[in-house]
Amino acid sequence: MLLWLRRWGGRIAILVAMVWALNPPHVLVVVGPPHEVHTTNPLVGVHTRLTDEVEAWKIQRTLQMVREMGAPWIVEYFPWAYIEPQQGRFEWEHADAVVAHARAQGLTVIARVGWTPGWARPDPGEQETTPTYLDAEHYADFAAFVAAFVARYRGQVTHVIIWNEPNLSFEWGYRPVDPAGYVEMLRAVYPAAHAANPDVVVLAGALAPTLEPQGSPAGLNDLIYLEQMYAAGAAPYFDALSAHAYGLGFPPEADPAADVINFRRTELLRAIMEAHGDAHKPIYVTEAGWNDHPRWARAVRPAQRITYTLGAYEWARQYWPWCPVVAMWAFRYPAPVHNYQDYYTFVTADFHPKPIYTEAQTYTGN
């Protein structure tokens, strides 16, 4: 027996170690005590992109680093298809974890909802569609999901964005964009959301900045789209506008113009809202930012990216009293995507802070 142990014991130990390495024990993650965000600018926000982050400790660490950067706001995506994969059967575990950890870090969550489950789309044998496709027959189903979401997180998630960039064909199910159709979606969702949670702030739009003309197969100019939303009767069906404000190669203080995409294009959206009697409604910038990829034509140098990003936070603080938050895209991805998108992030996938992160910390007094 002793001879057998001597001969095989070491090999068994090695085998056990290999199995453990392939299947490490589950890491218990405790939400922990509540924290507060300390910042010199309460408008600072980031888009966290935890949608596909499966490890709880990484969710926690991401949100901890957001707090330590001095950002009180996050925008996070909660796909309908992930949470209600079968009609009436909800899987809340991942969303619960994100919300719980965000609250523990003292962060205010803006939830972006969309992404249609298969059961709410046409039969693939009759019509091929993507998860960005939602027809009017299923607006009531989407409204029911939004109502369930805001009811579950009442007092925890205070803002919800209805759909994403509906003025782009890609985000409208590869169909011609339809401002009136989007307003019909809002008309179904808005009363259901407020019936489930009267305190929720319903954000419309999440409009992509684009110069696409009427009739373009790619999308529609965001200024024209917003005008057509108002013409279709949108005003009673949203509490605030969500806008995307990418700077491309321009500094944040560059003057806005109808034929230019830059950070201050948001001011042109604001003028449309005021012209339609909606000056009392804020604009939440739920995506923004600059890219510092060394070979992308629309990128800037890393030092410029830092200066422009911090300048945008400061511009909004000083000159946009109607804007509660500027949420930059994107804080961190769960894994590198190995293209120019990686150069929007503040933190690498393995949690190494980039210079823009440390400079933002200094800006917010952390």
Residue pairs with C-beta under 8 A, 6 or more apart in sequence:
27 55
27 56
27 57
29 56
29 57
29 60
31 60
31 100
31 101
31 104
32 60
32 104
33 104
34 103
34 104
34 106
35 67
35 104
35 105
35 106
36 106
37 67
37 70
37 71
37 72
37 105
37 106
37 107
38 70
38 364
38 365
38 366
39 70
39 71
39 72
39 364
39 365
39 366
40 70
40 363
40 364
40 365
41 70
41 313
41 314
41 317
41 363
41 364
42 72
43 73
43 313
43 316
43 317
43 323
43 324
43 325
43 326
44 69
44 70
44 71
44 72
44 73
44 313
44 325
44 326
44 360
44 363
44 364
45 71
45 72
45 73
45 74
45 75
45 110
45 285
45 325
45 326
45 327
45 328
46 66
46 69
46 71
46 73
46 74
46 75
46 327
46 328
46 329
46 330
46 331
46 346
47 74
47 75
47 76
47 286
47 287
47 327
47 328
47 329
47 330
47 331
48 62
48 63
48 66
48 74
48 75
48 76
48 330
48 331
48 332
49 76
49 77
49 330
49 331
49 332
49 333
49 334
50 59
50 62
50 76
50 77
50 98
50 334
51 76
51 77
51 78
51 79
51 82
52 334
53 59
53 62
53 334
54 94
54 334
56 97
56 101
58 334
59 97
59 98
59 101
60 101
61 351
62 331
62 332
62 347
62 351
63 74
63 98
63 101
63 102
63 104
63 105
63 107
64 105
65 331
65 332
65 347
65 351
65 353
65 357
66 74
66 105
66 107
66 331
67 105
67 106
67 107
68 361
68 366
69 346
69 357
69 360
69 361
69 364
69 366
70 360
70 361
70 363
70 364
70 365
70 366
71 107
71 360
71 364
72 106
72 107
72 108
73 107
73 108
73 110
73 324
73 325
73 327
74 102
74 107
74 108
74 109
74 110
74 327
74 331
75 110
75 112
75 161
75 286
75 287
75 327
76 98
76 102
76 109
76 110
76 111
76 112
77 111
77 112
77 114
77 115
78 95
78 98
78 111
78 112
78 113
78 149
79 113
79 114
79 115
79 131
80 113
80 114
80 115
80 116
80 117
80 120
80 142
80 145
81 115
81 116
81 117
81 118
81 131
82 91
82 94
82 115
83 90
83 91
83 92
83 95
83 145
83 149
84 90
84 91
84 117
84 145
84 148
85 91
85 117
85 118
85 119
86 117
86 119
87 117
87 119
87 120
87 141
90 148
92 152
95 149
95 153
98 109
99 109
99 153
99 156
99 157
102 109
103 109
103 156
108 158
108 159
109 153
109 156
109 157
109 158
109 159
110 157
110 158
110 159
110 160
110 161
110 203
110 284
110 286
110 325
110 327
111 149
111 153
111 157
111 159
111 160
111 161
112 160
112 161
112 164
112 206
112 286
113 145
113 146
113 149
113 160
113 161
113 162
113 163
114 132
114 162
114 163
114 164
115 131
115 132
116 129
116 131
116 132
116 133
116 134
116 138
116 142
117 131
120 134
120 138
120 141
120 142
121 129
121 131
121 133
121 134
121 138
122 129
122 133
122 135
129 173
129 174
130 173
130 174
132 170
132 171
132 172
132 173
132 174
133 172
133 173
133 174
133 175
134 142
134 173
134 185
136 181
136 184
136 185
139 184
139 185
139 188
139 189
140 188
142 185
142 188
142 189
143 188
143 189
143 192
143 193
144 192
146 160
146 162
146 189
146 192
146 193
146 196
147 192
147 193
147 195
147 196
148 196
149 157
149 160
150 157
150 160
150 193
150 196
150 197
150 200
151 196
151 197
154 196
154 197
154 199
154 200
155 199
157 200
158 199
158 200
158 201
159 200
159 201
159 203
159 240
159 284
160 193
160 200
160 201
160 202
160 203
161 203
161 206
161 242
161 286
162 185
162 186
162 189
162 190
162 202
162 203
162 204
162 206
162 238
163 171
163 182
163 185
163 206
164 171
164 206
165 171
165 206
165 207
165 208
165 244
166 172
166 177
166 178
166 179
166 182
166 205
166 206
166 207
166 225
167 177
167 179
167 207
167 208
167 210
167 219
167 220
167 221
167 222
167 225
168 177
168 208
168 210
168 218
168 219
169 175
169 176
169 177
169 217
169 218
169 219
170 218
170 219
171 208
172 178
172 182
176 217
177 219
177 220
177 225
179 220
179 225
179 228
179 229
179 231
179 232
180 228
180 232
182 229
183 229
183 232
183 233
183 234
183 237
184 232
186 202
186 204
186 234
186 237
186 238
187 233
187 237
189 202
189 237
190 202
190 236
190 237
190 238
193 200
193 202
194 200
194 202
201 239
201 240
202 237
202 238
202 239
202 240
203 238
203 239
203 240
203 241
203 242
203 284
203 286
204 229
204 234
204 237
204 238
204 240
204 241
204 242
205 226
205 229
205 238
205 241
205 242
205 243
206 242
206 243
206 244
206 286
206 287
207 222
207 225
207 226
207 241
207 242
207 243
207 244
207 269
208 219
208 222
208 244
209 222
209 244
209 245
209 246
209 261
209 265
210 218
210 219
210 220
210 221
210 222
210 261
211 221
211 259
211 261
212 218
212 219
212 220
212 221
213 220
213 221
214 220
214 221
214 224
220 228
222 243
222 265
222 269
223 258
223 268
223 269
223 272
226 241
226 269
226 272
226 273
227 272
230 272
230 276
235 276
235 277
235 278
238 281
239 281
240 281
240 282
240 283
240 284
241 269
241 273
241 278
241 281
241 282
241 283
241 284
242 283
242 284
242 285
242 286
243 266
243 269
243 283
243 284
243 285
243 286
244 285
244 286
244 287
244 288
245 263
245 264
245 265
245 266
245 285
245 287
245 288
245 312
245 326
246 261
246 263
246 287
246 288
246 289
246 290
246 329
247 254
247 262
247 263
247 288
247 289
247 290
247 308
247 312
248 261
248 262
248 290
248 298
249 298
249 299
249 300
250 260
250 262
250 263
251 304
251 307
251 308
251 311
252 263
252 264
252 308
252 311
252 312
252 315
253 264
253 311
253 315
254 260
254 262
254 263
254 264
255 264
256 262
256 264
256 265
256 266
256 267
256 268
258 268
263 288
263 308
263 312
263 315
264 315
266 283
266 285
266 320
266 323
267 320
269 283
270 283
270 322
273 279
273 281
273 283
279 322
281 322
282 322
282 323
282 324
283 320
283 322
283 323
284 323
284 324
284 325
284 327
285 316
285 323
285 325
285 326
285 327
286 325
286 327
287 327
287 328
287 329
288 312
288 326
288 327
288 328
288 329
289 309
289 328
289 329
289 330
289 344
290 299
290 300
290 304
290 305
290 308
290 309
291 298
291 299
291 300
291 305
291 340
291 343
291 344
292 299
292 300
292 301
292 302
292 304
292 305
292 343
293 299
293 340
293 342
293 343
295 340
296 340
296 343
299 340
299 343
300 308
302 355
302 356
305 356
306 355
306 356
306 359
309 328
309 356
309 360
310 359
310 360
310 363
312 326
312 328
313 326
313 363
316 323
316 326
328 344
328 346
329 344
330 341
330 344
330 345
330 346
331 345
331 346
331 347
332 345
332 346
332 347
332 348
332 349
332 351
333 341
333 342
333 345
333 349
334 349
335 349
336 342
336 348
336 349
345 354
346 353
346 354
346 356
346 357
346 360
347 353
347 354
347 357
348 354
